[in-house]
Amino acid sequence: MREEIEELYQAEQKQNEIDHHLPTAGAMTNHILANLRVMSTKLNQLEWYIKGNNYFADQQFLSSMRQTVDNYFNQLGHQLVNAGEKPSSITEEFSEYKMLTENARNKYLTDQEMLAMLVDDIQTSKMFISRAIILAQNESKFPLQNFLIELDGSFNQFSAAIQARLGKEPLEGLEEDDDEEDDD
């Protein structure tokens, strides 16, 4: 039985390698899954260490967002399994596929810096979500596509709420990279 498990695992690893070189909805969604895991940890960190005049409201918002992110993480894993994929399921795999970063020093940031960092993480995550939506559509994985569209909408709401807390319009400062690329 152990040999059979090893063979299955090696076949999975081989398929993962192929999927990541020729991106598939499953491979792109694995990045999203890993990013959700990291985001949950960061939200815990921010919730524990945020300070400032809006402490109670910020802490409540971060706690609620973390619970939502955790729920999406779990549901997304099920979506992948239901689509015939093998989602990452251990810390080592999440570390390999994550695109968000963690830093123990973040606990010393101001509330404004913490929230701005969170907006950046949401935007990074949305980039992968947008790509995965297109790939899921191309692969006729419509339930996965619909779930990712819902996740994207939730992230839009989170971003807009944090931007408002920072005194900004929903997209203020977020489209600069696109504008710079258009100038080239």
N, C-alpha and C positions, 0 to 999 in steps of 0.2 A: 504494500500500500504506500509506503514512503516513497518508493521509486515513482509510482504513478503521480503522487503529489508533486514531486520534483519536476517530472516531465510537463505537467500542466502549468506549473509556475514558469518554467523556461519558455514554453510556448507563449505564455502571456507576455513575458519580457520581450520576446522577439517581436510580437505584434505591437507592443508599445513603441518599440524602436521604429518600426515601419510607420505607425500612425503619427509619430511626432516629426518625422522627416517629410511626410506628405500629409499635412494636417487634416484631421478628421474632426467631426463634431465631438466624438468621444475624447480625443486627445485634448482638444481645446477646452472642453468642459472639465477635464481633469485639472487643468490650470485654475479654472474658476473654483473648483472644489478645494484645492490647496490654498488659494487666496482667501476663501471663506474661513478656513481653519485658522490661518494667521490673523485675519481680521478679528475673529472672535477673541483670540488671545490679546491682541492690541486693545480691543474694547474693554476687556477686563482691566488691563493696565491703566488705561485712561480713566476708567470709572473709579479705580482705587486712588489715583493720584491727582485728579483734577482739583483745582482750587479756583478761587475767584468769587466775584459778586453773584454769579449765577450757579454757584456750586450745586444746590439742590436740584434745580431744573436740568443742569448739564448731567449730573449723575443719574437722574431718572431717565433722561433721553438715552444716554450711553447704555444703561442697563437694558432698556427696552430694545434698542437696536441690536445689542448682543444676542438677546433672546431670539429676535427675528432672524439674525444671521445664522445662529445655531440651527434653527428650524429649517431654513433654506439649505444649509449644509446637509442635514439628514435627508431631506426630501430629494435633493439633487443626487445624492448617492443612490437612492432608490430609483430615480429616473434613469440613471445610467445603467443600473442592473437590468431594469425593465427593457432598455433599448439594446440589451445584449452586450453591453460593455463591461469592463472590469475596472471599476473606479479605484483610485488610490485609497488605501485603508489603514496605512501605518504612517507614523511620523516621518520616517526616512523618505517615503514616497512624497509626502506633502512638502518636505524640505526641497526635494528635487524639482518639483513642479511649481512651487510658489513663485510669484513675481513681486509680492509685497515683502517688505523687510521689517525686522524687529530690532529694537535697540533698548537695552535696559536704561540708557540715559534719558529716554523719552519721559520718564517719570518726573524729570526736573524742568520740563518745558512749561511755558505759561499755558493757560487755558486756550488762548487764541492760537498759539502754535500747535497745540494738540489737535484742536478742531480743524485747523488748516491742513495738517498732515492727514487727518481722516478724510477730508474732501479729496486730497490727492490720491489716497488709497482707493476711494470709491471710483474715481475717474480711471485709474489703472485697471481696476476690476471690470469696469464697463467696457473698456477696450476689448478685453477677452470675451465678455458676454456678447458684444456686437458681432464679433467674428464667429462665435459658436452658433449664434442664431442663424447666420447665413449658411454655415456648414450643415446645420441640422435641417434646414429647409432643402438644401441641395441633395441631402441624403434621405429625404422624405421621412425624417424622424420628427414628425409633427408634434407629438406630445412633449418631447424634449424641447423643441423650438418654442412651444407655447409657455412652458415652464420658464425658460430663459427670458422670454419677453416679460413675464410677470416679475422676475427677479430684476431685470433692467428697470422696470417701472418703479419698483421699491427703492432701488438705489438712486433713481432720479429724485424721489421724494426725500430720502435721507440727505442727499447732497443739497437740495434746495433749502431744507430746514437748517442745516449747518451753515450754509452761506448766509441765510437770514440772520442767524445768531451772530455771525461775524460782521453783520451790517452790509452785506453784499447782495446784489441781484443773483438769481439762481445760477446764471452762467457766467457771471462776472469773473474775469481772470482765467476762465477755463478753456477758452477757445484761442488763446494767444499762440499756442504751438501750431494750430492749423493755419492761422493767418501768416505766421512766419514762413511756413512751407510754401504758401501760395505766392509769396514775394520772390521766391527763387526763380 
